[in-house]
């Protein structure tokens, strides 16, 4: 299993458009992807509704977890996407 924690710097946090971008990318990996918020709640990274339920705002630290054959690649690309969100 691979994981990486990043801080959200986007002024509006993680909302529908960038969330959809994350989910679309997460679905391209064979690894099982999960996202965890600061309070320890983990959700499937391939579900937009679950991802949005985390309420990720600017300044929040989130951890991307992946388990599978391409876990390292998944975590690297998805964590970079979250760290560099732009509206």
HELIX and SHEET records of a PDB file:
HELIX    1   1 UNK A   16  UNK A   26  1                                  11    
HELIX    2   2 UNK A   48  UNK A   52  1                                   5    
HELIX    3   3 UNK A   71  UNK A   83  1                                  13    
SHEET    1   A 4 UNK A   2  UNK A   7  0                                        
SHEET    2   A 4 UNK A  61  UNK A  67 -1                                        
SHEET    3   A 4 UNK A  32  UNK A  36 -1                                        
SHEET    4   A 4 UNK A  42  UNK A  44 -1                                        
END                                                                             
